Amino acid sequence: QVQPVESGGGLVQPGGSLRLSCAASTRDFRLLNMAWFRQAPGNQRELVASITRGGSTNYADSVKGRFTISRDNAKNTVSLQMNSLKPEDTAVYYCNTPQGVWSWGLGTQVTVSS
């Protein structure tokens, strides 16, 4: 069972940027569609961005134009560049397939606060 490892979170002021990274140890990575999710306290986990194995991307309306998902198949990683961060972006961020078929990792905490 694949368990992704997320990193790159932290505390940032509103308007700031962070880049998240996720590593997944599977030789089938290049064949998979991938996604970033987030979960804020008291809320359900929501899909933030996804990328197909061919590189097509899709974003939640709340992050469109601010977040960019990308992948590096040679390194089995998927990244999320987050710009113009807002306090409402505060959450634990996770990566997985869009269907969430893997075990969920520990995630990485993103806190946007002045």
C-alpha positions as CSV (number, residue, x, y, z in Angstrom):
1,Q,0.0,0.0,0.0
2,V,1.4,3.3,-1.1
3,Q,1.6,6.0,1.6
4,P,2.6,9.4,0.3
5,V,4.9,11.8,2.2
6,E,4.0,15.5,2.1
7,S,6.3,18.4,3.0
8,G,6.8,22.1,2.7
9,G,4.1,23.5,4.9
10,G,4.6,26.3,7.4
11,L,3.4,29.6,8.8
12,V,3.1,32.4,6.2
13,Q,1.5,35.8,6.2
14,P,-1.5,36.6,4.0
15,G,-0.3,37.3,0.5
16,G,2.7,35.0,0.9
17,S,3.7,31.9,-0.9
18,L,4.5,28.3,-0.1
19,R,5.5,25.3,-2.2
20,L,4.3,21.9,-1.1
21,S,5.9,18.6,-2.3
22,C,4.7,15.0,-2.1
23,A,6.7,11.9,-2.7
24,A,5.1,8.6,-3.5
25,S,7.0,5.3,-3.7
26,T,5.3,3.5,-6.5
27,R,6.8,2.5,-9.9
28,D,3.4,3.2,-11.4
29,F,3.5,6.9,-10.5
30,R,3.8,8.1,-14.1
31,L,0.5,6.2,-15.0
32,L,-1.5,7.8,-12.2
33,N,-3.6,10.9,-12.0
34,M,-2.6,12.8,-8.8
35,A,-4.3,15.4,-6.6
36,W,-3.8,17.7,-3.6
37,F,-6.5,17.8,-0.9
38,R,-6.8,19.9,2.2
39,Q,-8.7,19.6,5.5
40,A,-9.4,22.5,7.8
41,P,-10.5,21.9,11.4
42,G,-14.2,21.0,11.5
43,N,-14.4,20.6,7.8
44,Q,-14.4,17.7,5.4
45,R,-11.4,17.0,3.3
46,E,-11.7,18.7,-0.1
47,L,-10.0,18.3,-3.4
48,V,-7.9,21.4,-4.2
49,A,-6.1,20.5,-7.4
50,S,-5.5,17.6,-9.7
51,I,-3.2,16.7,-12.5
52,T,-3.6,13.8,-15.0
53,R,-0.8,11.5,-16.1
54,G,-0.7,13.6,-19.2
55,G,-0.3,16.9,-17.4
56,S,-3.8,18.4,-17.6
57,T,-4.7,20.3,-14.5
58,N,-7.9,21.2,-12.7
59,Y,-8.5,23.4,-9.7
60,A,-11.2,24.2,-7.1
61,D,-12.7,27.6,-7.7
62,S,-11.4,28.8,-4.4
63,V,-7.7,28.4,-5.5
64,K,-8.0,29.0,-9.2
65,G,-5.4,31.5,-10.4
66,R,-3.4,31.3,-7.1
67,F,-2.3,27.6,-6.9
68,T,-0.4,25.6,-9.5
69,I,-0.1,21.8,-9.4
70,S,2.8,20.1,-11.2
71,R,4.5,16.7,-11.3
72,D,7.9,15.2,-11.9
73,N,7.6,11.6,-13.0
74,A,11.3,11.0,-12.8
75,K,11.3,11.8,-9.1
76,N,7.8,10.4,-8.3
77,T,6.8,13.8,-6.9
78,V,3.8,16.1,-7.2
79,S,4.0,19.7,-6.1
80,L,1.6,22.5,-5.3
81,Q,2.8,26.1,-5.7
82,M,0.6,28.3,-3.6
83,N,0.7,32.1,-4.1
84,S,-1.4,35.0,-2.7
85,L,-2.3,32.8,0.3
86,K,-5.3,33.7,2.4
87,P,-6.3,32.9,5.9
88,E,-9.0,30.6,4.6
89,D,-6.2,28.5,3.0
90,T,-5.2,27.3,6.4
91,A,-5.5,23.5,6.6
92,V,-3.6,20.3,6.5
93,Y,-2.7,19.5,3.0
94,Y,-2.5,15.9,1.6
95,C,-1.7,14.3,-1.7
96,N,-3.3,11.2,-3.1
97,T,-4.9,9.9,-6.2
98,P,-8.1,11.9,-7.0
99,Q,-10.1,8.9,-5.8
100,G,-8.1,8.7,-2.6
101,V,-7.2,5.1,-3.1
102,W,-3.9,5.2,-1.1
103,S,-3.5,5.4,2.6
104,W,-3.5,9.0,3.7
105,G,-0.2,10.4,4.8
106,L,0.4,12.7,7.7
107,G,-0.1,15.7,5.5
108,T,1.6,19.1,5.9
109,Q,0.2,22.0,7.9
110,V,-0.3,25.3,6.2
111,T,-1.1,28.2,8.4
112,V,-1.8,31.6,6.9
113,S,-1.9,34.3,9.6
114,S,-0.5,37.7,10.4
